[in-house]
Amino acid sequence: MEIQRIESYKDIKEAEETVLVLGYFDGLHRGHKALFDKAKSLASKESLKIVSLTFNESPKLAFVRYSPDLLLHIAYPKKRYEKFAEYGVDSLYLIDFTTAFSKVSSDDFIKNYIGQLRAKYIVVGFDYKFGHNRTNSDYLQRNFDGKVYTIEEKKFRDRKISSTWIRELIQKGDVKTANQLLGYSFSTRGMVVHGDARGRTLGFPTANLAPIDRTFLPADGVYVADVIVNGKTYRSMTSIGKNVTFGGTDLRLEANIFDFDGLIYGESIEIIWLDKIRDMTKFEGIEDLIEQLNRDKEIALNWKKDSHFH
């Protein structure tokens, strides 16, 4: 897949007709995948290239009062690009959603952007809006020479699958359900840094992580997680939160990686969040804590994905 960062439609160079998929696509969940599945079936019939035009950051940044959450993502950029490629995109165009871009009229967007992208077919979601006038896919179909396919919402447990719902689930620690909506596992990358080295004295050595991406983090708690170290996957129990038993006040992300013994300071590893075991608890004594950690480890070791995960 080719990734092209553009500043305006003038930077777009497409030689042949395409199937164009439009949207923001933070997280590329199962609802989004339905759009790309449609694009693939259209493209394969006529040997067309699949292109997508999307934004680096949330369009909300151009409209609403800033809060740090607006700069957070469900999937870090590299993972997001991998998903676009996996879903069949040949060329990904990335543009910043600026005030200037927000002022482009619907007609100019169709003429300039869609025109330059050489779209024969366009695939959008049921709630797609575009242009300064916030027009919908009906307007797009009336003013575009090709055919527009509008994909219906995808549901899970009778609720629309959306990035908003996935963010809510992650932030309350329900990573298991979030993964079912995504269709793949939510993850966090972190660099291994020096911590208090207290886990080692308890018999549960941990890799302390400094998150390296602007992604959402799950709620405080202890989780079943797979950890990818140098391309190899290990099971772990991973905790996030303040180390309250020892009077900690800073947020800590620590992974107790099973069947792994090596010094990996300065390396970046990936935490694949699978399920929450429990909330963070303050223990009266070390023995209580160790007893609980042994129980947590047993749960993490025996945890298996539900068959309906995919």
Secondary structure, DSSP 8 states (H G I E B T S, - for coil): -EEEE-SSGGG----S-EEEEES--SS--HHHHHHHHHHHHHHHHHT-EEEEEEESS-GGGGTS---GGGG-BSS-HHHHHHHHHHTT-SEEEEE---HHHHT--HHHIIIIIIHHTTEEEEEEETT--BTTTTB-HHHHHHH-SSEEEEE---EETTEE--HHHHHHHHHTT-HHHHHHHHTS--EEEEEEE----HHHHHT---EEEEE-S-B----SEEEEEEEEETTEEEEEEEEEEE-GGGT--SEEEEEEETT-----TT-EEEEEEEEEEE-----SSHHHHHHHHHHHHHHHHH----GGG-
